[in-house]
């Protein structure tokens, strides 16, 4: 084996790679935000009193968790186009990632909700709190706090999985890297650079969620409990 590494050619495309990394972060954060909202709604539906809502949420979760993300991306991108809805690759990628991560978020949040002691719910009921007040003040804050580390890991995995969206030409980091390596014929160097970039973005996202945890859950900060 006589291979000479040369990073100069792919590094010459650093503006394109930086733009791709920014698109990846934007796509991931947007999907995280809306996926969290969708997941919380489905978790509440799954643990609520309405049986038909629970069935619908359960069916959605099972379908998404048992089908490949790539297939889901193709269904959104090509399926919407076939039905006459012309959407861009970035929009289709965001929708697919939101739908995907929403299912996993729902199961994580549901586990947090079910971990709340029944005595707390009974005490809130005795105080005359409405269901919305119980969810807002008694159920959701401690439930999300308990599963916050799991949510953080899930959303970092989402950012890494967003590379699949390169298959529909979404201009995220992996798609840019594919173009760079085809121009430079330096596949090893290009993807090593991309691997380092994904590692850096993972650390950035974990730092962001750590800060969010400190702000959202000050009790952990007072007790010195790690997130």
Secondary structure, 3 states (H helix, E strand, C coil): CCCCCCCHHHHCCHHHHHHHHHHHHHHHHHHHHHHHHHHHHHHHHHHCCCHHHHHHHHHHHHHHHCCCHHHHHHHHHHHHHHCCCCCCHHHHHHHHHHHHHHHHHHHHHHHHHHCCCHHHHHHHHHCCCCHHHHHHHHHHHHHHHHHHHHHHHHHHHHHHHHHHHHHHCCCCHHHHHHHHHHHHCCHHHHHHHHHHHHHHHHHHHHHHHHHHHHHHCHHHHHHCCCC
